[in-house]
């Protein structure tokens, strides 16, 4: 299984911040399903472990190379802020 990292950049190539983890507050059931895909053990993923690392965050949010270069300020795929908070 390939793991991806979630980087955010505002200055272009070579100027980014690695998102190492997130605190999941919505969509936990879907995140849990995404994280369980490919796991051999059937043990459920704890809420605290859903997005507790760069690879886990990408698995939980279904981020891969298709989202490379995505504008987080306008995207509906992975918005910077949920619409109800803007």
C-alpha positions in Angstrom: 0.0 0.0 0.0 1.3 3.5 -0.9 1.2 6.3 1.7 0.9 9.9 0.7 1.7 13.1 2.6 -0.5 16.2 2.8 1.5 19.4 2.3 0.1 22.9 2.1 1.9 25.6 0.2 1.1 29.2 -0.5 4.4 30.2 -2.2 4.8 27.5 -4.9 7.2 24.6 -5.2 9.6 24.0 -2.4 7.7 26.2 0.2 5.3 23.9 2.0 4.2 22.8 5.4 3.6 19.1 6.1 0.3 18.4 7.8 1.4 15.7 10.3 -2.0 15.1 11.9 -5.5 16.5 12.2 -8.2 16.3 14.9 -11.2 14.7 13.2 -14.5 16.4 14.1 -16.8 15.3 11.2 -17.1 12.3 9.0 -15.5 9.9 11.5 -17.4 6.9 10.1 -16.2 7.5 6.6 -12.6 8.1 7.8 -12.8 4.9 9.8 -13.9 3.0 6.7 -11.1 4.6 4.6 -8.5 3.6 7.2 -9.8 0.1 7.5 -9.4 -0.6 3.8 -6.5 -2.9 3.3 -6.1 -3.8 7.0 -5.5 -7.4 7.7 -6.8 -7.3 11.3 -10.4 -6.5 11.8 -9.7 -4.3 14.8 -11.5 -1.0 14.6 -9.5 2.2 14.4 -9.8 4.4 17.4 -10.9 8.1 16.9 -7.5 9.3 18.1 -5.7 7.1 15.5 -7.8 8.1 12.5 -5.5 11.0 11.5 -2.6 10.6 13.8 0.1 10.8 11.2 0.8 12.0 7.6 -0.1 8.8 5.9 -3.1 8.1 8.1 -4.4 11.6 7.5 -4.3 11.0 3.7 -5.9 7.6 4.0 -8.7 9.0 6.2 -9.4 11.9 3.9 -8.9 9.8 0.7 -6.1 12.1 -0.5 -3.8 10.9 -3.2 -1.9 12.2 -6.3 -5.3 13.2 -7.9 -5.4 16.1 -5.4 -1.9 17.4 -6.2 -2.0 21.2 -6.7 -5.6 21.5 -5.4 -6.6 25.0 -4.2 -7.8 24.5 -0.6 -9.5 27.9 -0.6 -11.9 27.0 -3.4 -12.1 23.2 -3.6 -15.2 21.3 -2.6 -13.1 18.1 -2.6 -10.9 19.1 0.4 -12.0 22.6 1.6 -9.8 24.5 4.0 -12.9 25.3 6.0 -16.2 23.5 5.9 -18.8 25.7 4.2 -20.9 26.1 7.3 -17.9 27.7 9.2 -17.2 30.3 6.5 
